[in-house]
Amino acid sequence: MAVSRKIVGFHQDELGDWVADLECGHSQHVRHNPPWESRPWVMSARTRDERLGSELQCVLCDRGALRAKNN
């Protein structure tokens, strides 16, 4: 069963790709890289803000990974 977690924020990684910060303390890349990943909403602050509180599947929680202490 997939574990969904709410998005609580965003940051950019060292390459400038957007990463969603999840309520569990994990993070997930949310790239807009058509045709593989179509997430045009990551391209503006307004549309990213509109996604706060929405849910993404957390693969790390699915695997039972604990949150890193420095996150």
KOLMI-588086 format. One record per residue (C-alpha): residue in one letter; residue number from 1; x, y, z. Coordinates in pm, whole numbers. Each point is the difference from the previous one (the first is absolute). Layout:
(zakol 'a'; NUM; (X; Y; Z))
...
***
This chain:
(zakol 'm'; 1; (0; 0; 0))
(zakol 'a'; 2; (139; 339; -98))
(zakol 'v'; 3; (64; 250; 277))
(zakol 's'; 4; (-108; 355; -84))
(zakol 'r'; 5; (145; 300; 180))
(zakol 'k'; 6; (-90; 369; -16))
(zakol 'i'; 7; (230; 252; -164))
(zakol 'v'; 8; (114; 254; 259))
(zakol 'g'; 9; (254; 195; -205))
(zakol 'f'; 10; (237; 8; -296))
(zakol 'h'; 11; (368; 59; -57))
(zakol 'q'; 12; (241; -29; -291))
(zakol 'd'; 13; (283; -253; -10))
(zakol 'e'; 14; (356; 78; -105))
(zakol 'l'; 15; (-99; -34; -369))
(zakol 'g'; 16; (-298; 235; 32))
(zakol 'd'; 17; (-263; -276; -14))
(zakol 'w'; 18; (-302; 43; 226))
(zakol 'v'; 19; (-45; -230; 297))
(zakol 'a'; 20; (-317; -36; 208))
(zakol 'd'; 21; (47; -12; 377))
(zakol 'l'; 22; (-244; -250; 148))
(zakol 'e'; 23; (-165; -1; 342))
(zakol 'c'; 24; (184; -321; 91))
(zakol 'g'; 25; (337; 173; -35))
(zakol 'h'; 26; (89; -167; -327))
(zakol 's'; 27; (20; 182; -334))
(zakol 'q'; 28; (-83; -80; -360))
(zakol 'h'; 29; (111; 155; -327))
(zakol 'v'; 30; (-286; 158; -193))
(zakol 'r'; 31; (170; 70; -331))
(zakol 'h'; 32; (-170; 132; -309))
(zakol 'n'; 33; (183; -195; -269))
(zakol 'p'; 34; (-238; -85; -285))
(zakol 'p'; 35; (-79; -251; -136))
(zakol 'w'; 36; (107; -210; 300))
(zakol 'e'; 37; (-131; 224; 275))
(zakol 's'; 38; (-258; 268; -63))
(zakol 'r'; 39; (-23; 230; 297))
(zakol 'p'; 40; (-24; 351; -144))
(zakol 'w'; 41; (-131; 121; 339))
(zakol 'v'; 42; (354; -14; 145))
(zakol 'm'; 43; (110; 283; -227))
(zakol 's'; 44; (-157; 286; 198))
(zakol 'a'; 45; (-15; 90; 369))
(zakol 'r'; 46; (-375; 59; -16))
(zakol 't'; 47; (-81; -344; -141))
(zakol 'r'; 48; (244; -172; 238))
(zakol 'd'; 49; (-170; 177; 291))
(zakol 'e'; 50; (-336; -128; -126))
(zakol 'r'; 51; (133; -357; 44))
(zakol 'l'; 52; (87; 45; 367))
(zakol 'g'; 53; (-211; -247; 195))
(zakol 's'; 54; (-54; -228; -298))
(zakol 'e'; 55; (137; -352; 22))
(zakol 'l'; 56; (275; -195; -171))
(zakol 'q'; 57; (92; -363; 41))
(zakol 'c'; 58; (305; -28; 226))
(zakol 'v'; 59; (212; -287; -130))
(zakol 'l'; 60; (224; 15; 307))
(zakol 'c'; 61; (-295; -38; 237))
(zakol 'd'; 62; (-124; -288; -218))
(zakol 'r'; 63; (335; -169; 67))
(zakol 'g'; 64; (-22; 71; 372))
(zakol 'a'; 65; (290; 247; -3))
(zakol 'l'; 66; (30; 223; 302))
(zakol 'r'; 67; (38; 373; -38))
(zakol 'a'; 68; (363; 113; 3))
(zakol 'k'; 69; (84; 188; 321))
(zakol 'n'; 70; (134; 304; -187))
(zakol 'n'; 71; (-319; 46; -211))
***
